[in-house]
Amino acid sequence: MCGALDALVTAAGGSPEVAAALASFAVERAATAERVGTHLQAVSAVGVVALAAVDEADARMASRTSQAARR
């Protein structure tokens, strides 16, 4: 990605407009990457909680099944 941006800057011949547009793109891209990272962390945390709940429900179901089989 950096190589492509460098090539654009070189091709533009140092145009201030192109430099400003590229700088703006880089800032927005970094902000987007940060938001995506935060979202993925939240999804991961929710996934961990959901898996724990499924494991707990599965253990309860297995216990009840075992108790019912003994009756």
PABA-856196 format. One record per atom (N, C-alpha, C, CB): residue number from 1; residue in one letter; atom name; x, y, z. Coordinates in nm, 2 decimals. Each point is the difference from the previous one (the first is absolute). Glycine has a CB too. Example, Ala and Ser with C-alpha at 12.3 -4.5 7.8 and 13.67 -1.06 7.14 Angstrom:
BEGIN
+-----+-----+------+--------+--------+--------+
|   n | res | atom |      x |      y |      z |
+-----+-----+------+--------+--------+--------+
|   1 |   a |    N |   1.32 |  -0.57 |   0.78 |
|   1 |   a |   CA |  -0.09 |   0.12 |   0.00 |
|   1 |   a |    C |   0.09 |   0.12 |   0.00 |
|   1 |   a |   CB |  -0.19 |  -0.12 |   0.12 |
|   2 |   s |    N |   0.15 |   0.23 |  -0.19 |
|   2 |   s |   CA |   0.09 |   0.11 |   0.00 |
|   2 |   s |    C |  -0.08 |   0.11 |   0.08 |
|   2 |   s |   CB |   0.12 |  -0.06 |  -0.22 |
+-----+-----+------+--------+--------+--------+
end
This chain:
BEGIN
+-----+-----+------+--------+--------+--------+
|   n | res | atom |      x |      y |      z |
+-----+-----+------+--------+--------+--------+
|   1 |   m |    N |   0.08 |  -0.12 |   0.00 |
|   1 |   m |   CA |  -0.08 |   0.12 |   0.00 |
|   1 |   m |    C |   0.09 |   0.12 |   0.00 |
|   1 |   m |   CB |  -0.18 |  -0.12 |   0.12 |
|   2 |   c |    N |   0.28 |   0.12 |  -0.04 |
|   2 |   c |   CA |   0.09 |   0.12 |   0.01 |
|   2 |   c |    C |   0.07 |   0.02 |  -0.13 |
|   2 |   c |   CB |   0.03 |  -0.03 |   0.24 |
|   3 |   g |    N |   0.01 |  -0.07 |  -0.31 |
|   3 |   g |   CA |   0.06 |   0.01 |  -0.13 |
|   3 |   g |    C |  -0.09 |   0.06 |  -0.10 |
|   3 |   g |   CB |   0.14 |  -0.20 |   0.05 |
|   4 |   a |    N |  -0.27 |   0.16 |  -0.05 |
|   4 |   a |   CA |  -0.09 |   0.06 |  -0.09 |
|   4 |   a |    C |  -0.02 |   0.15 |   0.02 |
|   4 |   a |   CB |  -0.12 |  -0.23 |  -0.01 |
|   5 |   l |    N |   0.11 |   0.26 |   0.14 |
|   5 |   l |   CA |  -0.02 |   0.15 |   0.03 |
|   5 |   l |    C |   0.12 |   0.07 |  -0.04 |
|   5 |   l |   CB |  -0.14 |  -0.06 |   0.19 |
|   6 |   d |    N |   0.26 |   0.01 |  -0.17 |
|   6 |   d |   CA |   0.13 |   0.07 |  -0.04 |
|   6 |   d |    C |   0.00 |   0.01 |  -0.15 |
|   6 |   d |   CB |   0.12 |  -0.09 |   0.20 |
|   7 |   a |    N |  -0.17 |  -0.01 |  -0.27 |
|   7 |   a |   CA |   0.00 |   0.01 |  -0.15 |
|   7 |   a |    C |  -0.10 |   0.11 |  -0.04 |
|   7 |   a |   CB |   0.06 |  -0.24 |  -0.02 |
|   8 |   l |    N |  -0.17 |   0.25 |   0.09 |
|   8 |   l |   CA |  -0.10 |   0.11 |  -0.04 |
|   8 |   l |    C |   0.06 |   0.14 |   0.02 |
|   8 |   l |   CB |  -0.19 |  -0.15 |   0.06 |
|   9 |   v |    N |   0.26 |   0.16 |   0.06 |
|   9 |   v |   CA |   0.07 |   0.13 |   0.02 |
|   9 |   v |    C |   0.10 |   0.03 |  -0.10 |
|   9 |   v |   CB |  -0.04 |  -0.03 |   0.24 |
|  10 |   t |    N |   0.12 |  -0.06 |  -0.28 |
|  10 |   t |   CA |   0.10 |   0.02 |  -0.10 |
|  10 |   t |    C |  -0.06 |   0.03 |  -0.14 |
|  10 |   t |   CB |   0.15 |  -0.16 |   0.12 |
|  11 |   a |    N |  -0.26 |   0.09 |  -0.15 |
|  11 |   a |   CA |  -0.07 |   0.02 |  -0.13 |
|  11 |   a |    C |  -0.06 |   0.14 |   0.00 |
|  11 |   a |   CB |  -0.04 |  -0.25 |  -0.03 |
|  12 |   a |    N |  -0.01 |   0.30 |   0.14 |
|  12 |   a |   CA |  -0.06 |   0.13 |   0.00 |
|  12 |   a |    C |   0.10 |   0.11 |   0.00 |
|  12 |   a |   CB |  -0.19 |  -0.10 |   0.13 |
|  13 |   g |    N |   0.31 |   0.07 |  -0.13 |
|  13 |   g |   CA |   0.11 |   0.11 |  -0.01 |
|  13 |   g |    C |  -0.01 |   0.10 |   0.11 |
|  13 |   g |   CB |  -0.01 |  -0.03 |  -0.24 |
|  14 |   g |    N |  -0.02 |  -0.02 |   0.36 |
|  14 |   g |   CA |   0.00 |   0.09 |   0.12 |
|  14 |   g |    C |  -0.12 |   0.10 |   0.01 |
|  14 |   g |   CB |   0.24 |  -0.02 |  -0.01 |
|  15 |   s |    N |  -0.35 |  -0.01 |  -0.06 |
|  15 |   s |   CA |  -0.11 |   0.08 |   0.00 |
|  15 |   s |    C |  -0.06 |   0.02 |   0.15 |
|  15 |   s |   CB |  -0.05 |  -0.07 |  -0.24 |
|  16 |   p |    N |   0.03 |   0.19 |   0.29 |
|  16 |   p |   CA |  -0.05 |   0.02 |   0.13 |
|  16 |   p |    C |  -0.14 |  -0.06 |   0.02 |
|  16 |   p |   CB |   0.14 |   0.20 |   0.02 |
|  17 |   e |    N |  -0.22 |  -0.20 |  -0.13 |
|  17 |   e |   CA |  -0.13 |  -0.05 |   0.01 |
|  17 |   e |    C |   0.00 |  -0.15 |   0.02 |
|  17 |   e |   CB |  -0.09 |   0.19 |  -0.14 |
|  18 |   v |    N |   0.18 |  -0.26 |   0.06 |
|  18 |   v |   CA |   0.01 |  -0.14 |   0.01 |
|  18 |   v |    C |   0.06 |  -0.04 |   0.14 |
|  18 |   v |   CB |   0.03 |  -0.02 |  -0.25 |
|  19 |   a |    N |   0.07 |   0.09 |   0.29 |
|  19 |   a |   CA |   0.06 |  -0.02 |   0.13 |
|  19 |   a |    C |  -0.11 |   0.01 |   0.12 |
|  19 |   a |   CB |   0.22 |   0.08 |  -0.09 |
|  20 |   a |    N |  -0.30 |   0.02 |   0.08 |
|  20 |   a |   CA |  -0.11 |   0.02 |   0.10 |
|  20 |   a |    C |  -0.10 |  -0.11 |  -0.01 |
|  20 |   a |   CB |   0.03 |   0.25 |  -0.01 |
|  21 |   a |    N |  -0.07 |  -0.29 |  -0.11 |
|  21 |   a |   CA |  -0.09 |  -0.11 |  -0.01 |
|  21 |   a |    C |   0.05 |  -0.13 |   0.05 |
|  21 |   a |   CB |  -0.09 |   0.11 |  -0.20 |
|  22 |   l |    N |   0.22 |  -0.14 |   0.18 |
|  22 |   l |   CA |   0.06 |  -0.12 |   0.05 |
|  22 |   l |    C |   0.02 |   0.01 |   0.15 |
|  22 |   l |   CB |   0.12 |  -0.03 |  -0.22 |
|  23 |   a |    N |  -0.09 |   0.14 |   0.27 |
|  23 |   a |   CA |   0.01 |   0.01 |   0.15 |
|  23 |   a |    C |  -0.13 |  -0.02 |   0.06 |
|  23 |   a |   CB |   0.19 |   0.16 |  -0.02 |
|  24 |   s |    N |  -0.30 |  -0.10 |  -0.04 |
|  24 |   s |   CA |  -0.13 |  -0.02 |   0.05 |
|  24 |   s |    C |  -0.04 |  -0.15 |   0.00 |
|  24 |   s |   CB |  -0.06 |   0.23 |  -0.07 |
|  25 |   f |    N |   0.09 |  -0.29 |  -0.04 |
|  25 |   f |   CA |  -0.03 |  -0.15 |  -0.02 |
|  25 |   f |    C |   0.07 |  -0.08 |   0.11 |
|  25 |   f |   CB |  -0.03 |   0.03 |  -0.25 |
|  26 |   a |    N |   0.16 |   0.00 |   0.27 |
|  26 |   a |   CA |   0.08 |  -0.07 |   0.10 |
|  26 |   a |    C |  -0.06 |   0.02 |   0.14 |
|  26 |   a |   CB |   0.20 |   0.03 |  -0.14 |
|  27 |   v |    N |  -0.25 |   0.09 |   0.18 |
|  27 |   v |   CA |  -0.06 |   0.02 |   0.13 |
|  27 |   v |    C |  -0.13 |  -0.08 |   0.01 |
|  27 |   v |   CB |   0.11 |   0.23 |   0.01 |
|  28 |   e |    N |  -0.19 |  -0.22 |  -0.11 |
|  28 |   e |   CA |  -0.13 |  -0.07 |   0.01 |
|  28 |   e |    C |   0.02 |  -0.15 |   0.00 |
|  28 |   e |   CB |  -0.11 |   0.19 |  -0.12 |
|  29 |   r |    N |   0.21 |  -0.24 |   0.05 |
|  29 |   r |   CA |   0.03 |  -0.14 |   0.00 |
|  29 |   r |    C |   0.04 |  -0.05 |   0.14 |
|  29 |   r |   CB |   0.06 |   0.01 |  -0.25 |
|  30 |   a |    N |   0.02 |   0.07 |   0.31 |
|  30 |   a |   CA |   0.05 |  -0.04 |   0.13 |
|  30 |   a |    C |  -0.12 |   0.00 |   0.10 |
|  30 |   a |   CB |   0.23 |   0.10 |  -0.05 |
|  31 |   a |    N |  -0.31 |   0.00 |   0.04 |
|  31 |   a |   CA |  -0.12 |   0.01 |   0.09 |
|  31 |   a |    C |  -0.09 |  -0.12 |  -0.02 |
|  31 |   a |   CB |   0.01 |   0.25 |   0.00 |
|  32 |   t |    N |  -0.03 |  -0.28 |  -0.13 |
|  32 |   t |   CA |  -0.09 |  -0.12 |  -0.03 |
|  32 |   t |    C |   0.06 |  -0.13 |   0.06 |
|  32 |   t |   CB |  -0.08 |   0.12 |  -0.21 |
|  33 |   a |    N |   0.21 |  -0.13 |   0.19 |
|  33 |   a |   CA |   0.07 |  -0.12 |   0.05 |
|  33 |   a |    C |  -0.02 |  -0.01 |   0.15 |
|  33 |   a |   CB |   0.17 |   0.01 |  -0.18 |
|  34 |   e |    N |  -0.16 |   0.10 |   0.25 |
|  34 |   e |   CA |  -0.02 |   0.00 |   0.15 |
|  34 |   e |    C |  -0.14 |  -0.04 |   0.03 |
|  34 |   e |   CB |   0.18 |   0.18 |   0.02 |
|  35 |   r |    N |  -0.28 |  -0.12 |  -0.09 |
|  35 |   r |   CA |  -0.14 |  -0.04 |   0.03 |
|  35 |   r |    C |  -0.02 |  -0.15 |  -0.03 |
|  35 |   r |   CB |  -0.07 |   0.24 |  -0.06 |
|  36 |   v |    N |   0.12 |  -0.29 |  -0.05 |
|  36 |   v |   CA |  -0.02 |  -0.14 |  -0.03 |
|  36 |   v |    C |   0.07 |  -0.09 |   0.11 |
|  36 |   v |   CB |   0.00 |   0.06 |  -0.24 |
|  37 |   g |    N |   0.12 |  -0.02 |   0.29 |
|  37 |   g |   CA |   0.06 |  -0.07 |   0.10 |
|  37 |   g |    C |  -0.08 |   0.00 |   0.13 |
|  37 |   g |   CB |   0.22 |   0.06 |  -0.10 |
|  38 |   t |    N |  -0.28 |   0.05 |   0.14 |
|  38 |   t |   CA |  -0.08 |   0.01 |   0.12 |
|  38 |   t |    C |  -0.12 |  -0.09 |  -0.02 |
|  38 |   t |   CB |   0.08 |   0.24 |   0.04 |
|  39 |   h |    N |  -0.14 |  -0.23 |  -0.15 |
|  39 |   h |   CA |  -0.12 |  -0.08 |  -0.03 |
|  39 |   h |    C |   0.03 |  -0.15 |   0.01 |
|  39 |   h |   CB |  -0.09 |   0.18 |  -0.15 |
|  40 |   l |    N |   0.20 |  -0.22 |   0.09 |
|  40 |   l |   CA |   0.04 |  -0.15 |   0.01 |
|  40 |   l |    C |   0.03 |  -0.04 |   0.14 |
|  40 |   l |   CB |   0.09 |   0.02 |  -0.23 |
|  41 |   q |    N |  -0.03 |   0.07 |   0.31 |
|  41 |   q |   CA |   0.02 |  -0.04 |   0.14 |
|  41 |   q |    C |  -0.13 |  -0.02 |   0.08 |
|  41 |   q |   CB |   0.21 |   0.13 |  -0.01 |
|  42 |   a |    N |  -0.31 |  -0.04 |  -0.02 |
|  42 |   a |   CA |  -0.13 |  -0.01 |   0.06 |
|  42 |   a |    C |  -0.07 |  -0.13 |  -0.04 |
|  42 |   a |   CB |  -0.02 |   0.25 |   0.01 |
|  43 |   v |    N |   0.03 |  -0.28 |  -0.14 |
|  43 |   v |   CA |  -0.07 |  -0.12 |  -0.05 |
|  43 |   v |    C |   0.07 |  -0.12 |   0.06 |
|  43 |   v |   CB |  -0.05 |   0.11 |  -0.21 |
|  44 |   s |    N |   0.18 |  -0.11 |   0.23 |
|  44 |   s |   CA |   0.07 |  -0.11 |   0.06 |
|  44 |   s |    C |  -0.04 |  -0.02 |   0.14 |
|  44 |   s |   CB |   0.19 |   0.04 |  -0.15 |
|  45 |   a |    N |  -0.20 |   0.07 |   0.23 |
|  45 |   a |   CA |  -0.05 |  -0.01 |   0.14 |
|  45 |   a |    C |  -0.14 |  -0.05 |   0.01 |
|  45 |   a |   CB |   0.15 |   0.19 |   0.05 |
|  46 |   v |    N |  -0.24 |  -0.15 |  -0.14 |
|  46 |   v |   CA |  -0.13 |  -0.05 |   0.00 |
|  46 |   v |    C |   0.00 |  -0.15 |  -0.03 |
|  46 |   v |   CB |  -0.09 |   0.22 |  -0.07 |
|  47 |   g |    N |   0.17 |  -0.26 |  -0.03 |
|  47 |   g |   CA |   0.02 |  -0.14 |  -0.04 |
|  47 |   g |    C |   0.04 |  -0.09 |   0.12 |
|  47 |   g |   CB |   0.05 |   0.08 |  -0.23 |
|  48 |   v |    N |   0.05 |  -0.03 |   0.31 |
|  48 |   v |   CA |   0.04 |  -0.07 |   0.11 |
|  48 |   v |    C |  -0.11 |  -0.02 |   0.10 |
|  48 |   v |   CB |   0.23 |   0.09 |  -0.03 |
|  49 |   v |    N |  -0.31 |   0.01 |   0.06 |
|  49 |   v |   CA |  -0.11 |  -0.01 |   0.09 |
|  49 |   v |    C |  -0.10 |  -0.10 |  -0.05 |
|  49 |   v |   CB |   0.04 |   0.24 |   0.08 |
|  50 |   a |    N |  -0.07 |  -0.23 |  -0.21 |
|  50 |   a |   CA |  -0.10 |  -0.09 |  -0.06 |
|  50 |   a |    C |   0.04 |  -0.14 |   0.01 |
|  50 |   a |   CB |  -0.07 |   0.18 |  -0.16 |
|  51 |   l |    N |   0.20 |  -0.21 |   0.13 |
|  51 |   l |   CA |   0.05 |  -0.13 |   0.01 |
|  51 |   l |    C |  -0.01 |  -0.06 |   0.14 |
|  51 |   l |   CB |   0.15 |   0.05 |  -0.19 |
|  52 |   a |    N |  -0.12 |   0.04 |   0.29 |
|  52 |   a |   CA |  -0.01 |  -0.05 |   0.14 |
|  52 |   a |    C |  -0.14 |  -0.03 |   0.03 |
|  52 |   a |   CB |   0.20 |   0.15 |   0.06 |
|  53 |   a |    N |  -0.29 |  -0.07 |  -0.11 |
|  53 |   a |   CA |  -0.15 |  -0.03 |   0.03 |
|  53 |   a |    C |  -0.04 |  -0.13 |  -0.06 |
|  53 |   a |   CB |  -0.04 |   0.25 |   0.01 |
|  54 |   v |    N |   0.09 |  -0.28 |  -0.14 |
|  54 |   v |   CA |  -0.04 |  -0.12 |  -0.06 |
|  54 |   v |    C |   0.06 |  -0.12 |   0.07 |
|  54 |   v |   CB |  -0.01 |   0.12 |  -0.22 |
|  55 |   d |    N |   0.14 |  -0.11 |   0.26 |
|  55 |   d |   CA |   0.06 |  -0.10 |   0.08 |
|  55 |   d |    C |  -0.07 |  -0.03 |   0.13 |
|  55 |   d |   CB |   0.22 |   0.07 |  -0.10 |
|  56 |   e |    N |  -0.26 |   0.03 |   0.17 |
|  56 |   e |   CA |  -0.08 |  -0.01 |   0.12 |
|  56 |   e |    C |  -0.13 |  -0.07 |  -0.02 |
|  56 |   e |   CB |   0.11 |   0.20 |   0.09 |
|  57 |   a |    N |  -0.18 |  -0.16 |  -0.20 |
|  57 |   a |   CA |  -0.13 |  -0.06 |  -0.03 |
|  57 |   a |    C |   0.02 |  -0.15 |  -0.04 |
|  57 |   a |   CB |  -0.09 |   0.23 |  -0.08 |
|  58 |   d |    N |   0.20 |  -0.25 |   0.01 |
|  58 |   d |   CA |   0.02 |  -0.14 |  -0.04 |
|  58 |   d |    C |   0.03 |  -0.09 |   0.12 |
|  58 |   d |   CB |   0.09 |   0.09 |  -0.22 |
|  59 |   a |    N |  -0.01 |  -0.04 |   0.31 |
|  59 |   a |   CA |   0.03 |  -0.07 |   0.13 |
|  59 |   a |    C |  -0.13 |  -0.03 |   0.07 |
|  59 |   a |   CB |   0.23 |   0.11 |   0.01 |
|  60 |   r |    N |  -0.32 |  -0.01 |   0.00 |
|  60 |   r |   CA |  -0.12 |  -0.02 |   0.08 |
|  60 |   r |    C |  -0.09 |  -0.11 |  -0.07 |
|  60 |   r |   CB |   0.01 |   0.24 |   0.07 |
|  61 |   m |    N |  -0.01 |  -0.23 |  -0.20 |
|  61 |   m |   CA |  -0.08 |  -0.09 |  -0.08 |
|  61 |   m |    C |   0.05 |  -0.15 |   0.02 |
|  61 |   m |   CB |  -0.06 |   0.18 |  -0.17 |
|  62 |   a |    N |   0.19 |  -0.19 |   0.17 |
|  62 |   a |   CA |   0.07 |  -0.13 |   0.01 |
|  62 |   a |    C |  -0.03 |  -0.05 |   0.14 |
|  62 |   a |   CB |   0.18 |   0.06 |  -0.16 |
|  63 |   s |    N |  -0.18 |   0.03 |   0.26 |
|  63 |   s |   CA |  -0.03 |  -0.04 |   0.14 |
|  63 |   s |    C |  -0.14 |  -0.05 |   0.02 |
|  63 |   s |   CB |   0.17 |   0.16 |   0.08 |
|  64 |   r |    N |  -0.26 |  -0.09 |  -0.14 |
|  64 |   r |   CA |  -0.15 |  -0.03 |   0.01 |
|  64 |   r |    C |  -0.02 |  -0.13 |  -0.08 |
|  64 |   r |   CB |  -0.06 |   0.24 |   0.02 |
|  65 |   t |    N |   0.12 |  -0.26 |  -0.13 |
|  65 |   t |   CA |  -0.02 |  -0.13 |  -0.08 |
|  65 |   t |    C |   0.06 |  -0.11 |   0.08 |
|  65 |   t |   CB |   0.02 |   0.12 |  -0.21 |
|  66 |   s |    N |   0.09 |  -0.10 |   0.28 |
|  66 |   s |   CA |   0.06 |  -0.11 |   0.08 |
|  66 |   s |    C |  -0.09 |  -0.03 |   0.12 |
|  66 |   s |   CB |   0.23 |   0.07 |  -0.07 |
|  67 |   q |    N |  -0.29 |   0.03 |   0.13 |
|  67 |   q |   CA |  -0.09 |  -0.02 |   0.12 |
|  67 |   q |    C |  -0.12 |  -0.08 |  -0.05 |
|  67 |   q |   CB |   0.09 |   0.21 |   0.11 |
|  68 |   a |    N |  -0.15 |  -0.17 |  -0.22 |
|  68 |   a |   CA |  -0.12 |  -0.06 |  -0.06 |
|  68 |   a |    C |   0.03 |  -0.15 |  -0.03 |
|  68 |   a |   CB |  -0.08 |   0.23 |  -0.09 |
|  69 |   a |    N |   0.19 |  -0.25 |   0.04 |
|  69 |   a |   CA |   0.04 |  -0.14 |  -0.04 |
|  69 |   a |    C |   0.01 |  -0.09 |   0.12 |
|  69 |   a |   CB |   0.12 |   0.09 |  -0.20 |
|  70 |   r |    N |  -0.08 |  -0.04 |   0.31 |
|  70 |   r |   CA |   0.01 |  -0.08 |   0.13 |
|  70 |   r |    C |  -0.14 |  -0.03 |   0.06 |
|  70 |   r |   CB |   0.23 |   0.11 |   0.04 |
|  71 |   r |    N |  -0.33 |  -0.03 |  -0.08 |
|  71 |   r |   CA |  -0.13 |  -0.02 |   0.07 |
|  71 |   r |    C |  -0.07 |  -0.12 |  -0.06 |
|  71 |   r |   CB |  -0.02 |   0.24 |   0.04 |
+-----+-----+------+--------+--------+--------+
end
